[in-house]
Amino acid sequence: GNTNNFKEIEMGTFILKGTAVAGTLSDNTIGNAHFVRIVATAGTNTITVKDGSTTLGTTLLHSAGDEITIEKHAKHTISSSGAVSATAVGVGH
């Protein structure tokens, strides 16, 4: 597959792999995580995934409490336009 591909995944169970990072994210690898659960803690929030300075994709969380789990490569970074809580997670089975 494409090494720059990231995607939203659905999962009912996940394994916490680190402490939540709270606030507005700026090019954060979230501990080099492959899967990151992000919950908006403020209103409308744009989430951006980058490889260096190259934007790989963006998605929108519409309101506080909206959440997404993103699969990414360890080196890829995540930024947010507003306050979020982001946690490295593993896929549960």
Secondary structure per residue as TSV (DSSP state, phi and psi in degrees):
chain	resnum	aa	ss	phi	psi
A	1	G	-	360.0	178.1
A	2	N	-	-74.8	123.0
A	3	T	T	-70.1	-11.7
A	4	N	T	-100.7	10.6
A	5	N	-	-81.6	137.3
A	6	F	-	-134.1	158.4
A	7	K	E	-154.7	158.2
A	8	E	E	-82.9	138.8
A	9	I	-	-124.4	149.3
A	10	E	-	-99.2	133.1
A	11	M	-	-152.0	140.1
A	12	G	S	-87.9	-30.4
A	13	T	-	-124.6	135.6
A	14	F	E	-140.8	158.5
A	15	I	E	-105.7	123.8
A	16	L	E	-70.4	132.5
A	17	K	-	-120.0	9.2
A	18	G	S	179.0	178.1
A	19	T	-	-80.7	142.8
A	20	A	-	-61.9	140.9
A	21	V	E	-103.6	118.6
A	22	A	E	-109.7	150.1
A	23	G	E	114.8	-165.4
A	24	T	E	-85.3	121.8
A	25	L	-	-83.7	142.0
A	26	S	S	-134.8	104.3
A	27	D	S	47.4	54.7
A	28	N	B	-104.4	131.1
A	29	T	-	-82.0	-7.4
A	30	I	T	50.5	56.1
A	31	G	T	65.2	31.9
A	32	N	T	59.3	28.8
A	33	A	-	-67.4	150.4
A	34	H	S	-90.8	-30.5
A	35	F	E	-124.6	131.8
A	36	V	E	-130.9	125.6
A	37	R	E	-94.0	125.7
A	38	I	E	-121.2	128.6
A	39	V	E	-119.8	126.0
A	40	A	E	-70.1	131.5
A	41	T	S	-110.7	1.7
A	42	A	S	-130.9	-177.3
A	43	G	S	-63.9	-146.8
A	44	T	S	-48.8	131.7
A	45	N	E	-143.7	122.4
A	46	T	E	-93.4	127.2
A	47	I	E	-104.9	129.9
A	48	T	E	-123.4	133.6
A	49	V	E	-110.5	131.8
A	50	K	E	-129.6	154.7
A	51	D	E	-115.8	99.4
A	52	G	T	66.1	-124.2
A	53	S	T	-94.7	-0.8
A	54	T	E	-89.6	121.1
A	55	T	E	-76.4	124.1
A	56	L	E	-90.9	-29.7
A	57	G	E	178.0	162.0
A	58	T	E	-136.0	156.8
A	59	T	E	-147.1	161.8
A	60	L	E	-115.9	130.1
A	61	L	E	-101.9	123.6
A	62	H	-	-78.3	-31.9
A	63	S	S	-155.0	165.3
A	64	A	T	-55.2	135.3
A	65	G	T	98.5	-18.8
A	66	D	-	-65.8	145.4
A	67	E	E	-140.4	159.0
A	68	I	E	-150.7	149.9
A	69	T	E	-116.1	125.5
A	70	I	E	-111.9	134.3
A	71	E	E	-96.1	131.6
A	72	K	-	-148.0	169.3
A	73	H	-	-82.4	153.3
A	74	A	T	-52.9	-39.0
A	75	K	T	-77.7	-16.9
A	76	H	-	-70.7	146.5
A	77	T	E	-111.3	158.6
A	78	I	E	-122.9	135.5
A	79	S	E	-126.0	154.9
A	80	S	E	-133.0	152.5
A	81	S	S	-86.3	-10.1
A	82	G	S	-151.0	-169.0
A	83	A	E	-73.1	133.3
A	84	V	E	-140.3	170.9
A	85	S	E	-121.0	122.2
A	86	A	E	-121.1	133.3
A	87	T	E	-134.8	133.7
A	88	A	E	-69.6	132.8
A	89	V	E	-136.1	161.2
A	90	G	E	-116.1	155.3
A	91	V	E	-77.0	126.0
A	92	G	-	-81.7	157.7
A	93	H	-	-118.7	360.0
